[in-house]
Amino acid sequence: MNKNITQKINILFIPFLIISIGFCAIYTFLNWLLLIKLQLFSVKEIIVEFGIPIVLPLIPILFFFRPRLKILRLKKSQRGTYNDFYLFILWFAIAGPTLIAQDYLKNSTGKLSQIDYVSQISKQEQTKYYKIKRLYLDKSTVGTHTSFEAGGRNNDLYMNLFVVIPIFDKKNDTTNSNCKYWLGIKYGDRINNRLEEREKQNRYEQFLKVSQHEFDRKDLSDFIYLERVGNSDIGDGYKEALKKITKFKTEGSVIFISNNKPFEKRDGDTVYWLIGTLLIGTIVWLIMILIPKCNETELRQFKNGTRKDKDLKEFLDFLKPREGYFITPILIYINTLIYLIMVIAGLGFISFKGQDLLNWGGNFRPFTSNGQWWRLLTNIFLHGGFMHLLSNMFGLLFVGLFIEPILGRTKYLVIYLATGILASCASIWWYEATVSVGASGAIFGLYGLFLALLLTKVFPPDFSKAFLTTTVIFIGYNLIMGLAGGIDNSAHIGGLLSGFIVGIISSKSLKDNLE
């Protein structure tokens, strides 16, 4: 027993300690050195502080720890195991402290410069925080920008109002044609995305009135210090508001936000959260590997170096183009590549803004029907964010396994694109002014075709019986979720119906080919 405990510690716990602490420390140091200290390049904060810490730990988890978990007996029943649960806890224990460390780094770096006038900022070394004795805020010159984002647990609609106000040394300086320094103020509210458009408009107008009232009565000069706005989605909102200014030249402008908390307390309890998360993750992982018994066969094969990771090989095979399964992985690669290009371009990570999606080829009736018909196709390869891409690609991978082999490369690709375009047509027919993106219309087209082939008994009876119920549940669940708002159900239905019709028409010839 003691020998097995030692084996568990050596194989699963000590490597975890090294990787979790090392990943957090090395990544945080590189973030500080390359982006904060040396400022070699500029990357969106959400990518550095959230995207990379979330995704990068998956590499050691999948390729290093997942094979090692085989030495533990983790079966919960004859058909399932606790492997996925263990992998999730492992991911959380590595990614959690790293996420908190980036937040701590963001707030703790940068000294507080004390100056008399805002114009002195350009005459000294750049820093993040400034305490200014005298300044003048010109509330008569205001730039505003409003953005809308759908998200959250209930898919609410978030309304954000970005306001920028020029900062001068004194009131007489407002006669200058150039203004370099600006104060940014953000107002926000959220509403239920299921409301009718008229009610949404009323709530939006009410939000603007409340924000205007708060702006008018607030003393904007009542703050302790100013903080320079970084490369973030919030910073982009302020930059859009700055574009509305016509009174001053705004080239090379710097935007600040005000802080009323003491400078010494800007970190809050972040450092305690960092230490606590690291300790809890370590203790929980230690307990989790000590509880189950060892699988002696797997342990012996691991120590001898004879164990092969068949599960990983089978998973990677799903992503390799091969005979009978060629177009599906290529479509997955194309969609993922476009998403990564958008991330690298600094448009976001978890989600993208509607305007950016429109610029990249999103489907939008006023533009599409005005001659930009190519949007019916391009929007099929765009996604609103990480989870949107992930869910669609898993859906495509599953249905492609069954449909592509019997259709062949050419027919499969033509049906995918055709049902996707028809889904896009349904979207602009139903919605007057909604930006629509995603491969889900084309994927629903494939599921519609799959459903038709199951109903017409193109597949063997046992296969049809096993997957008919699953397919109906999948389609029904996604359509019901679409009723909650924020999801283009018209594209789903358009793709589903067009694919179903194609499936009914082609079922006889496909059945004859399989016999």
BELTA-V449720 format. One record per residue. N is the residue number from 1. RES is the residue in one letter. PHI is phi as a letter, one per 20 degrees, with the letter a starting at -180 (none if undefined). NEAR is the number of other ideal C-beta (glycine too) atoms within 8 Angstrom. Layout:
N/RES/PHI/NEAR, N/RES/PHI/NEAR
This chain:
1/M/none/4, 2/N/f/5, 3/K/f/6, 4/N/f/10, 5/I/f/9, 6/T/f/8, 7/Q/f/11, 8/K/f/14, 9/I/f/9, 10/N/f/8, 11/I/e/10, 12/L/d/15, 13/F/e/12, 14/I/f/8, 15/P/g/11, 16/F/f/14, 17/L/g/9, 18/I/f/8, 19/I/f/11, 20/S/f/14, 21/I/f/9, 22/G/f/8, 23/F/f/13, 24/C/f/13, 25/A/f/8, 26/I/f/8, 27/Y/f/13, 28/T/f/12, 29/F/f/8, 30/L/f/8, 31/N/g/12, 32/W/f/11, 33/L/f/9, 34/L/e/10, 35/L/e/13, 36/I/e/11, 37/K/f/7, 38/L/e/7, 39/Q/l/7, 40/L/f/5, 41/F/b/6, 42/S/d/5, 43/V/c/9, 44/K/g/11, 45/E/g/10, 46/I/f/12, 47/I/f/12, 48/V/f/12, 49/E/e/11, 50/F/c/12, 51/G/f/12, 52/I/f/9, 53/P/f/13, 54/I/f/9, 55/V/e/7, 56/L/g/9, 57/P/f/13, 58/L/f/8, 59/I/f/7, 60/P/f/11, 61/I/f/13, 62/L/f/10, 63/F/e/8, 64/F/d/10, 65/F/e/13, 66/R/g/13, 67/P/f/11, 68/R/f/11, 69/L/f/12, 70/K/f/9, 71/I/f/13, 72/L/d/13, 73/R/e/7, 74/L/d/10, 75/K/f/8, 76/K/d/6, 77/S/a/5, 78/Q/f/4, 79/R/d/3, 80/G/c/7, 81/T/c/7, 82/Y/e/9, 83/N/g/9, 84/D/f/7, 85/F/f/7, 86/Y/f/12, 87/L/f/13, 88/F/f/8, 89/I/f/12, 90/L/f/12, 91/W/f/11, 92/F/f/9, 93/A/f/14, 94/I/e/17, 95/A/f/11, 96/G/g/10, 97/P/f/14, 98/T/f/14, 99/L/f/12, 100/I/f/12, 101/A/f/12, 102/Q/f/14, 103/D/f/10, 104/Y/f/12, 105/L/f/12, 106/K/f/10, 107/N/e/10, 108/S/e/8, 109/T/e/8, 110/G/n/7, 111/K/e/6, 112/L/e/10, 113/S/e/10, 114/Q/d/6, 115/I/c/12, 116/D/e/6, 117/Y/c/10, 118/V/f/12, 119/S/f/7, 120/Q/f/9, 121/I/g/12, 122/S/f/6, 123/K/e/5, 124/Q/c/8, 125/E/f/3, 126/Q/f/4, 127/T/c/10, 128/K/e/7, 129/Y/c/13, 130/Y/c/14, 131/K/d/12, 132/I/d/10, 133/K/f/7, 134/R/c/8, 135/L/a/10, 136/Y/c/11, 137/L/d/11, 138/D/e/10, 139/K/f/8, 140/S/f/4, 141/T/d/11, 142/V/c/8, 143/G/d/11, 144/T/c/10, 145/H/b/12, 146/T/d/8, 147/S/c/10, 148/F/c/9, 149/E/c/10, 150/A/e/10, 151/G/r/7, 152/G/n/7, 153/R/f/3, 154/N/d/7, 155/N/l/11, 156/D/f/11, 157/L/d/12, 158/Y/e/12, 159/M/d/13, 160/N/c/12, 161/L/d/13, 162/F/d/16, 163/V/c/13, 164/V/c/16, 165/I/c/13, 166/P/f/14, 167/I/d/12, 168/F/c/14, 169/D/f/9, 170/K/b/7, 171/K/f/7, 172/N/f/5, 173/D/f/9, 174/T/f/10, 175/T/f/4, 176/N/f/8, 177/S/e/4, 178/N/c/6, 179/C/c/12, 180/K/d/7, 181/Y/d/11, 182/W/c/15, 183/L/d/15, 184/G/d/14, 185/I/c/12, 186/K/c/12, 187/Y/d/12, 188/G/b/8, 189/D/b/9, 190/R/c/8, 191/I/c/11, 192/N/f/8, 193/N/f/12, 194/R/e/5, 195/L/f/9, 196/E/f/5, 197/E/g/6, 198/R/f/6, 199/E/f/8, 200/K/f/11, 201/Q/f/8, 202/N/f/8, 203/R/f/11, 204/Y/f/10, 205/E/f/8, 206/Q/f/8, 207/F/f/12, 208/L/f/9, 209/K/f/8, 210/V/f/10, 211/S/f/10, 212/Q/f/8, 213/H/f/8, 214/E/f/9, 215/F/f/11, 216/D/f/6, 217/R/e/5, 218/K/e/7, 219/D/e/4, 220/L/f/11, 221/S/e/6, 222/D/e/6, 223/F/b/9, 224/I/e/8, 225/Y/b/11, 226/L/d/13, 227/E/c/10, 228/R/f/11, 229/V/f/11, 230/G/e/7, 231/N/e/8, 232/S/b/10, 233/D/f/9, 234/I/f/10, 235/G/f/11, 236/D/f/9, 237/G/f/13, 238/Y/f/16, 239/K/f/9, 240/E/f/11, 241/A/f/14, 242/L/f/13, 243/K/f/9, 244/K/f/9, 245/I/f/11, 246/T/d/3, 247/K/f/4, 248/F/c/10, 249/K/f/6, 250/T/d/9, 251/E/f/4, 252/G/m/4, 253/S/f/10, 254/V/d/9, 255/I/d/14, 256/F/c/14, 257/I/c/11, 258/S/e/11, 259/N/c/11, 260/N/d/6, 261/K/e/7, 262/P/g/6, 263/F/g/11, 264/E/f/4, 265/K/d/7, 266/R/f/10, 267/D/e/9, 268/G/m/6, 269/D/d/6, 270/T/f/12, 271/V/f/8, 272/Y/f/7, 273/W/f/9, 274/L/f/12, 275/I/f/8, 276/G/f/8, 277/T/f/11, 278/L/f/12, 279/L/f/8, 280/I/f/8, 281/G/g/15, 282/T/f/12, 283/I/f/8, 284/V/f/10, 285/W/f/14, 286/L/f/9, 287/I/f/8, 288/M/f/9, 289/I/e/11, 290/L/e/7, 291/I/f/5, 292/P/f/7, 293/K/f/6, 294/C/e/11, 295/N/e/10, 296/E/f/6, 297/T/f/6, 298/E/f/10, 299/L/f/12, 300/R/f/8, 301/Q/f/9, 302/F/f/13, 303/K/f/6, 304/N/e/7, 305/G/m/5, 306/T/d/5, 307/R/f/10, 308/K/d/5, 309/D/e/8, 310/K/f/6, 311/D/f/7, 312/L/f/11, 313/K/f/9, 314/E/f/8, 315/F/f/8, 316/L/f/8, 317/D/f/8, 318/F/f/9, 319/L/e/7, 320/K/d/7, 321/P/f/7, 322/R/b/7, 323/E/f/4, 324/G/n/6, 325/Y/b/11, 326/F/d/11, 327/I/f/12, 328/T/g/13, 329/P/f/12, 330/I/f/9, 331/L/f/12, 332/I/f/12, 333/Y/f/8, 334/I/f/9, 335/N/f/14, 336/T/f/10, 337/L/f/8, 338/I/f/11, 339/Y/f/11, 340/L/f/8, 341/I/f/8, 342/M/f/12, 343/V/f/12, 344/I/f/6, 345/A/f/6, 346/G/n/9, 347/L/e/8, 348/G/q/14, 349/F/b/11, 350/I/f/9, 351/S/b/11, 352/F/d/11, 353/K/f/12, 354/G/g/10, 355/Q/f/6, 356/D/f/11, 357/L/f/13, 358/L/f/10, 359/N/f/7, 360/W/e/9, 361/G/o/9, 362/G/f/15, 363/N/e/13, 364/F/b/13, 365/R/g/11, 366/P/g/7, 367/F/e/9, 368/T/f/13, 369/S/f/7, 370/N/e/6, 371/G/o/4, 372/Q/e/7, 373/W/f/6, 374/W/f/7, 375/R/f/14, 376/L/f/12, 377/L/e/10, 378/T/f/11, 379/N/f/14, 380/I/f/13, 381/F/d/9, 382/L/d/13, 383/H/c/13, 384/G/f/9, 385/G/r/11, 386/F/f/9, 387/M/f/7, 388/H/f/11, 389/L/f/12, 390/L/f/8, 391/S/f/8, 392/N/f/14, 393/M/f/12, 394/F/f/8, 395/G/f/12, 396/L/f/14, 397/L/g/11, 398/F/f/8, 399/V/f/12, 400/G/f/14, 401/L/g/11, 402/F/e/11, 403/I/e/13, 404/E/f/15, 405/P/f/8, 406/I/e/11, 407/L/e/9, 408/G/n/7, 409/R/g/8, 410/T/f/6, 411/K/f/8, 412/Y/f/14, 413/L/f/9, 414/V/f/8, 415/I/f/14, 416/Y/g/13, 417/L/f/11, 418/A/f/11, 419/T/f/19, 420/G/f/15, 421/I/f/11, 422/L/f/13, 423/A/f/18, 424/S/f/19, 425/C/f/10, 426/A/f/14, 427/S/f/16, 428/I/f/14, 429/W/f/6, 430/W/e/6, 431/Y/d/10, 432/E/f/4, 433/A/b/6, 434/T/c/9, 435/V/f/9, 436/S/d/14, 437/V/b/10, 438/G/p/14, 439/A/e/14, 440/S/f/14, 441/G/f/20, 442/A/f/14, 443/I/f/13, 444/F/f/18, 445/G/f/20, 446/L/f/16, 447/Y/f/15, 448/G/f/18, 449/L/f/16, 450/F/g/15, 451/L/f/14, 452/A/f/15, 453/L/f/14, 454/L/f/13, 455/L/f/7, 456/T/e/11, 457/K/l/8, 458/V/f/10, 459/F/e/9, 460/P/g/5, 461/P/g/6, 462/D/f/6, 463/F/f/8, 464/S/f/11, 465/K/f/8, 466/A/f/8, 467/F/d/12, 468/L/f/11, 469/T/f/8, 470/T/f/8, 471/T/f/12, 472/V/f/9, 473/I/f/8, 474/F/g/10, 475/I/f/12, 476/G/f/8, 477/Y/f/8, 478/N/f/11, 479/L/f/11, 480/I/f/7, 481/M/f/8, 482/G/f/10, 483/L/f/7, 484/A/f/10, 485/G/n/9, 486/G/n/7, 487/I/c/9, 488/D/e/13, 489/N/f/9, 490/S/f/11, 491/A/f/16, 492/H/f/16, 493/I/f/11, 494/G/f/15, 495/G/f/20, 496/L/f/13, 497/L/f/9, 498/S/f/14, 499/G/f/18, 500/F/f/12, 501/I/f/10, 502/V/f/15, 503/G/f/15, 504/I/f/9, 505/I/f/6, 506/S/e/9, 507/S/f/12, 508/K/f/7, 509/S/f/7, 510/L/f/12, 511/K/f/11, 512/D/f/7, 513/N/f/7, 514/L/f/7, 515/E/e/4
